[in-house]
């Protein structure tokens, strides 16, 4: 997504050693500040009153309706596409973060805990990042089919492309995590008050623009 850095075949520029060291230092202060803020937030009595026990999605329903990301993990579905080991994730140690209640508060807590997991993954990556080329040369145009599954902050996203060797793709399909999480949120909406609707919808962190394509 960040075209100033990412490109087909790798990245456009390397990261200097002193920059990596600065990032590591910044992570320490960032983690401390995030913890101070989130500890207050998740333990606040008003937040708990509005979110605990509201919008419960059972583990069975999460699986049956195809929930992904924190929406699924908040219902104790221990699945994270990064555990498939694509890209650098096969070199990093982490486990899917789950909560068991399946309510709005659980989905929120999963996202908060994943902030700290992301910081840890960056630390691991800095320690393990190798020296060497930052990109490979890419020639030609796609000829064949490719299917990929990756983890986004909202959950699993699926990319499918089919090419015939020309510069125009025959088919391209993107299944966004918001699209996958709409059936679960529709499941939990009935029976709640109008005031609960914004909270319930925001617990799946919807990206409407990528869903209404």
N, C-alpha and C positions, 0 to 999 in steps of 0.2 A: 504493500500500500504506500510506503514511503518511497516515491520514485527517485528522490534525491539520493537514496542510498541503495535500495534494492533494484536488481535488474535480473533478467533471464540469465542464468548461469552463475549467479553469486551476488557480490556487492560491488559498488562503484569505488569505494575507498576503504582503506585499512584503518584500524584504530591504534593510535600510538600507545606505547606502554605507559607513559605518564597520564594519558587520558583514562586508561583502565584503572590505574591506581587512584585517580581522583574519583572515579565512579564508585569504587569500593568504599572510599571514605564517606562519600555522600550517602551511600546506602545505609550506613550505620546511624547517622542522624535522622534520616528519613524514617527508618523502622521505629525509632524511639518516638518520633512525633505522631506517626500513624497509630501506634499503640495507645498513646495518651488519648487521642481523639476517639478511637473505636471502642476503647474500654468504657468510656462514658456513654457512648451511643448505644451499644448493645445491652447495657445494664440499666439504662434509663427507664423509669417506671412508666412514663407515657408511651415510649416506644414499645415496651413489652405489652402494654394494655392494648395497643392498636394492632400488634402483629402476632403475638403468641396465640396459637390456636385458631388463627384466621387463615383461611385459604389452604386447608390441609389437603395435600396430594399424597395419597398412600403410595408405598413402594410398588405395589401391584399396578396401580393406575399409571404411575410414572413409566413403568416398563411397557405396559400395554399401549399407551398413547404415544410412545416414542420420545419422551422428554429427554433433553440433552443438557449438558453443562451443569451449572449450579442448580438449575431447576430440578434436574434428576438427582444430583448429589445431595440436595437438601432433603430428599426423600429416601436417603440411604442406598442409592444406586451408585456403587463404587466403580464408576467408569469414567475414564479421562482418555480421550483419543491420543494424547501424547504418550501414553503407556504403550502404544503400538511401536514406539521406538523410531519414528521418522526423524529426519534431520539430526540435530545434536542431542535429542532427548534420550537416545539410547545410551548416552554417556553420563546422564545425570540421574541422581538418586532422589526419588520422591514417590509419594503415594497419593491417590485421589483423596481429597478432603470431603468428608461426608458428615451430615447431621441426620438424626433419626426421626425428628418430629414431623417433617414434611410440611410445616406451616410457613407463613411469610417470614417469621423470625429466623427459622432455620436456613431459608434460602439467602437471607441477608448475612447471617453468620458465616456461611460457606464462602460467600464473596469476600468478606472481610479477612478470613483466614487465608484465602488465596492471594491476598495482597502480600502477606508475609512469605508465603510459598514462592511467589514470583521473585521476591528479593533474594531468597535463598538460592533459587535457580540461577539468578544473575551472578551471585557470588561464586557458585560452582562453575559457571561458564567462564568467568574471568580466570579462575585458577587453572582451567583445563584448555583454554583456547590455544590452538597450536599456531606456530609460525608457518609461513608459506603463502602460496597463491590464494587470492581472495575470490577468484572467479575462473570459470572455464570458458573457452571459446565455444560459441554456439553458432552453427551454420545451418542453412536450409530452413524449410518450413515443416510444420507437423504433418506426418503421414502415418495415420493409425489412430488408436484410441488410448485415452489415459484417464484413470479414475483415481482421485486422491481424497483422503479424509484427514483433516487437521482440526486442532482445537483452537477455537477463538474464545475470548472472555465470556461470551454468551453460551458457548458449547460447540458441538461438532458441526463443522461446515464441510460440505461435499462439493468437489469440483469434477466435472466430466467434460472432456473435449474430444472431438473427433475431427481429424483432418484428412485431406486427400492429396497432400503434397503441394497444394497451391497456397497463396497468401490468405485465402478466405477459408475459415473453418466451416465444416459441414454442420457441426452442432457444438454448442457450448451450454452447459447447464450448471447452475450454482444453487445448491440447497442450503439456505442460511439457517442458523440455529433459531432465530426468531420464528421462522416459518414452522420449524419442528415443535416449538414450545407453545404454539397457539392452541392446539387441541387440549393440552394439559390445563392451560389457564381457563379455557372455556368450561372444562370439567369442574373447576373449583369455584367459579363465579356464582352459580345459582345459590340462593338462600342468604346471600350477604346483602348488607345495606349499600346504598349508593355511595356513601362515604368510604366504604371499603374498596370500591372498584379501582380508584387510582393506585392505591397501595398494592393491590393484587396484581394489576397490570405491570406496575414498575418492578415487581419482584422477578419478572422474567427479563427485565432490562431490554424492552423491545426496540429494535431498529425498524421503524415502519417503512422507511424509504427502501431498504433492501428486501423487504417482504412484499411490497405492493408493486414490484416490477411488472 
